[in-house]
């Protein structure tokens, strides 16, 4: 999301959209605010709070969903930014939260020494354990994802949804250029593995946990942020994004104009997280489960991505996964 600890270099409350948003929340339009780029939002970092304004119509309900999730965390031990207000105004949906101490893990990680990195991951493990103990409404899904599963346009990458795996095979079969033999093999592959999830109890999963969505300060996690993709799924769905980030960190820049971290700096993260939160890794046949989650992600890209080259790349990764290989091959946990 943003670096929340950088010095304030600009008094930007004069921005008309920011002033209107603060007024709608009943907050004074005074003080120093630092604008920050985002993927789908305009962001201003204030001395006491963070203001976000959604500028992507496809995710219009994201802040309402995030507010629902953050309210679930109110009496928990999950470190998070307290919601101050949210709403929908002439400039679009807006969300205002308290400003946490620290900066993103993405920004802190390169200069952190080994001891600090160990401390950060231990703190992250504790935060995730607390998150996964929060009671969750049955069927919780981001609104855009629920709409996509119901047949509406599929706007983005998303966390895996186990029950929708075969549905995505059918969606891919509607593509004029689909590979019928490949998809038949995929359908059989999925059917053979569905029993792995028969006894799972869905819990609250962040769904998009990587370096830009964790705030750290002095070697500890002060907040998990951006719950717009949170959902009810098996706990180890959380590992799908975390391990994907560790293996492909360059593909997770904080904004389109920036670069992701060097993956070689994250090689010890899976093992350290395993040590900090061993229960997350205790499922039988964990690798097969993680492969299943990966298949869900690649199928969604293959079936729904708007760019033919991205669909073709996903098709290649699906074929590789069917042969037993994917980005997890180089990770040790």
C-alpha positions in Angstrom: 0.0 0.0 0.0 2.4 2.7 1.1 5.4 3.6 3.3 3.8 5.0 6.4 6.9 6.4 8.1 8.5 8.6 5.4 8.7 12.3 6.3 5.9 14.6 5.4 7.1 16.7 2.5 3.9 18.2 1.1 0.8 19.8 2.6 -1.7 18.2 0.2 -5.0 18.7 2.0 -5.6 21.4 -0.6 -6.3 18.6 -3.1 -10.1 19.0 -3.8 -10.7 15.3 -3.8 -8.9 14.9 -0.5 -10.7 17.8 1.1 -14.1 16.5 0.0 -13.3 13.0 1.4 -12.1 14.4 4.7 -15.2 16.6 4.9 -17.4 13.5 4.2 -15.7 11.7 7.1 -16.1 14.7 9.5 -12.4 15.2 9.7 -10.5 18.5 9.5 -8.8 19.2 6.1 -5.7 20.5 7.8 -2.2 19.2 8.4 0.4 17.5 6.2 -0.5 14.8 3.8 1.9 12.9 1.5 0.3 11.6 -1.7 1.2 8.0 -2.6 0.6 6.0 -5.8 -1.4 2.8 -5.7 -2.6 0.1 -8.0 -6.3 1.0 -7.9 -6.4 3.9 -5.4 -5.3 7.4 -4.7 -3.6 7.5 -1.3 -2.7 10.2 1.1 -0.6 9.6 4.2 -1.4 12.0 7.0 0.2 12.4 10.4 -2.7 10.5 12.1 -4.5 8.7 9.4 -4.4 7.3 5.9 -6.9 8.3 3.2 -7.7 6.1 0.2 -9.9 6.9 -2.7 -10.8 4.1 -5.1 -10.4 5.1 -8.8 -11.2 1.8 -10.4 -14.9 1.1 -11.1 -14.3 -2.7 -11.2 -13.5 -2.7 -7.5 -16.2 -0.3 -6.3 -17.2 -2.6 -3.4 -13.7 -3.2 -2.2 -13.6 -0.8 0.7 -17.0 -1.9 1.9 -15.8 -5.4 2.0 -12.5 -4.4 3.7 -14.5 -2.5 6.3 -16.6 -5.6 7.0 -13.4 -7.7 7.5 -11.6 -5.1 9.6 -14.6 -4.9 11.9 -14.2 -8.6 12.5 -10.7 -7.9 13.8 -11.8 -5.3 16.4 -11.5 -7.5 19.5 -8.8 -9.8 18.2 -5.0 -9.8 18.6 -4.5 -9.2 14.9 -2.3 -6.1 14.4 -4.2 -3.9 11.9 -5.1 -0.3 11.1 -8.3 0.7 12.9 -11.1 1.9 10.5 -12.1 5.5 11.1 -14.7 5.9 8.4 -15.6 4.8 4.9 -18.2 5.8 2.4 -19.0 6.6 -1.2 -18.8 10.2 -2.5 -18.7 12.1 -5.8 -15.0 11.1 -6.3 -15.7 7.5 -5.6 -15.6 5.1 -2.7 -13.2 6.2 0.1 -11.7 4.6 3.2 -9.9 6.3 6.1 -7.9 4.3 8.7 -5.5 5.1 11.4 -1.8 5.6 10.4 0.3 2.7 11.8 3.9 3.2 13.0 6.5 1.9 10.6 6.8 1.2 6.9 6.0 -1.7 4.6 8.0 -4.9 4.8 8.8 -4.3 1.2 10.6 -1.1 2.1 12.2 -2.3 5.3 13.4 -5.7 4.1 16.5 -4.8 1.9 18.3 -3.0 4.7 17.3 -5.3 7.5 20.0 -7.5 9.0 19.5 -11.2 9.6 18.3 -10.8 13.2 15.7 -8.2 12.3 14.4 -10.3 9.4 14.0 -13.3 11.7 12.2 -11.1 14.2 9.9 -9.8 11.5 8.9 -13.2 10.3 8.3 -14.5 13.8 6.0 -11.5 14.4 4.3 -12.2 11.1 3.7 -15.8 12.1 2.1 -14.6 15.3 -0.1 -12.1 13.4 -1.3 -14.8 11.0 -2.1 -17.3 13.7 -4.2 -14.6 15.4 -5.9 -13.8 12.1 -6.8 -17.4 11.4 -8.5 -17.7 14.8 -11.0 -14.9 14.0 -14.5 -16.2 13.5 -15.5 -15.7 9.8 -18.9 -15.6 8.2 -19.6 -18.6 6.0 -19.0 -17.9 2.3 -17.1 -14.6 2.9 -15.8 -13.4 -0.5 -14.8 -10.0 -2.0 -17.8 -8.7 -3.9 -16.0 -8.5 -7.3 -14.9 -12.1 -6.8 -18.4 -13.3 -5.9 -19.7 -11.5 -9.0 -17.0 -13.1 -11.2 -17.8 -16.6 -9.9 -21.4 -15.8 -10.8 -20.4 -15.2 -14.4 -19.6 -11.4 -14.5 -16.3 -10.0 -15.8 -13.2 -11.3 -14.0 -11.1 -8.2 -13.3 -8.0 -9.4 -11.4 -5.8 -11.9 -9.8 -7.5 -13.5 -6.8 -6.8 -15.9 -4.0 -7.8 -19.6 -4.8 -11.4 -20.7 -4.2 -11.4 -24.5 -3.8 -15.1 -24.9 -4.7 -14.7 -23.0 -8.0 -11.9 -25.0 -9.5 -14.0 -27.1 -11.9 -16.1 -24.0 -12.6 -13.0 -22.4 -14.0 -12.3 -25.4 -16.3 -15.8 -24.9 -17.8 -15.0 -21.2 -18.2 -11.8 -22.0 -20.0 -13.7 -24.4 -22.3 -15.7 -21.4 -23.5 -12.6 -19.8 -25.0 -12.5 -20.2 -28.8 -8.8 -21.0 -28.6 -8.9 -23.4 -25.7 -7.0 -26.7 -25.7 -9.6 -29.4 -25.1 -7.1 -32.2 -24.4 -5.3 -30.0 -21.8 -8.5 -29.1 -20.1 -9.8 -32.7 -20.0 -6.5 -33.6 -18.2 -6.9 -30.7 -15.8 -10.5 -31.7 -14.9 -9.4 -35.2 -14.1 -6.4 -33.8 -12.1 -8.7 -31.6 -10.1 -11.3 -34.4 -9.5 -8.5 -36.6 -8.1 -7.5 -34.0 -5.5 -10.8 -32.6 -4.3 -10.9 -35.2 -1.5 -7.8 -33.4 0.0 -10.2 -30.6 1.1 -13.2 -32.6 2.2 -12.6 -32.1 6.0 -11.4 -28.5 5.8 -13.0 -25.8 7.9 -12.8 -22.3 6.2 -11.2 -19.6 8.2 -10.4 -16.0 7.7 -7.6 -15.7 5.1 -6.1 -12.3 4.1 -5.7 -13.5 0.6 -3.1 -11.0 -0.7 -0.3 -11.2 1.8 3.1 -10.0 0.5 5.7 -7.4 1.3 3.5 -4.3 0.5 0.6 -5.4 2.7 2.6 -5.8 5.9 3.7 -2.9 8.1 6.7 -3.3 10.3 8.6 -1.2 12.9 11.7 -2.1 14.9 11.6 -5.7 13.8 7.9 -6.4 14.5 4.7 -6.4 12.5 2.6 -3.4 13.5 -0.2 -4.2 11.0 -1.6 -6.4 8.3 -3.2 -4.0 5.8 -5.4 -4.1 2.7 -8.0 -6.7 3.4 -9.9 -6.1 0.2 -9.3 -9.7 -1.0 -9.9 -11.4 2.4 -12.2 -14.5 2.2 -13.2 -17.7 4.0 -11.0 -20.6 2.8 -8.7 -23.3 4.2 -5.9 -21.7 6.3 -3.1 -22.9 3.9 -4.6 -20.8 1.1 -2.7 -18.0 2.9 0.5 -19.8 1.9 -0.3 -19.6 -1.8 0.3 -15.9 -2.1 3.1 -15.9 0.5 5.1 -18.6 -1.3 4.3 -17.2 -4.7 5.7 -13.8 -3.5 8.9 -15.5 -2.2 9.4 -17.3 -5.5 8.4 -14.4 -7.8 9.0 -11.3 -5.7 9.8 -9.2 -8.8 6.2 -9.6 -9.9 4.9 -7.9 -6.7 6.0 -4.3 -6.9 4.1 -1.9 -4.6 3.0 0.2 -7.6 3.2 -0.4 -11.4 6.1 2.1 -11.6 8.3 0.3 -9.1 10.2 -3.0 -9.0 9.6 -5.9 -6.7 12.2 -7.3 -4.3 15.0 -9.6 -5.3 13.8 -13.2 -4.7 17.2 -14.3 -3.5 16.7 -12.1 -0.4 13.6 -14.1 0.5 14.9 -17.7 0.4 14.8 -18.1 4.2 11.3 -16.7 4.6 9.3 -20.0 4.1 11.5 -21.9 6.6 11.4 -19.1 9.2 7.6 -18.8 8.8 7.3 -22.6 9.3 9.3 -22.2 12.5 7.1 -19.3 13.7 3.7 -20.8 12.7 4.2 -24.6 12.2 0.4 -25.3 12.3 0.1 -23.6 8.9 2.3 -26.2 7.4 0.9 -29.3 9.1 -1.7 -30.4 6.5 -1.2 -33.8 5.0 0.0 -33.6 1.4 0.7 -29.9 1.8 2.6 -29.8 -1.5 -0.4 -31.3 -3.4 -2.7 -28.8 -1.8 -0.5 -25.9 -2.7 -0.3 -27.3 -6.3 -4.1 -27.3 -6.3 -4.2 -23.7 -5.2 -1.8 -22.8 -7.9 -3.9 -24.6 -10.5 -6.9 -22.5 -9.4 -4.9 -19.3 -9.9 -3.6 -20.3 -13.3 -7.0 -21.5 -14.5 -8.6 -18.2 -13.7 -5.9 -16.4 -15.7 -6.2 -18.8 -18.6 -10.0 -18.5 -18.6 -10.4 -14.8 -18.0 -7.4 -12.7 -18.7 -8.0 -10.1 -21.3 -4.6 -10.4 -22.9 -3.9 -13.4 -25.2 -0.2 -13.5 -24.3 -1.1 -13.8 -20.6 -3.6 -16.6 -21.3 -0.9 -18.4 -23.3 1.6 -18.0 -20.5 -0.9 -19.4 -18.0 -1.6 -22.3 -20.3 2.1 -23.1 -20.3 2.3 -23.0 -16.5 -0.8 -25.3 -16.3 0.9 -27.8 -18.5 4.1 -27.6 -16.4 2.0 -28.1 -13.2 0.4 -31.2 -14.7 3.9 -32.6 -15.0 4.5 -32.0 -11.4 6.5 -28.7 -11.5 5.8 -25.1 -10.7 7.3 -22.1 -8.8 7.4 -24.0 -5.5 10.2 -26.3 -6.8 12.9 -23.9 -5.7 11.5 -23.1 -2.2 12.5 -24.8 1.0 10.2 -24.8 4.1 
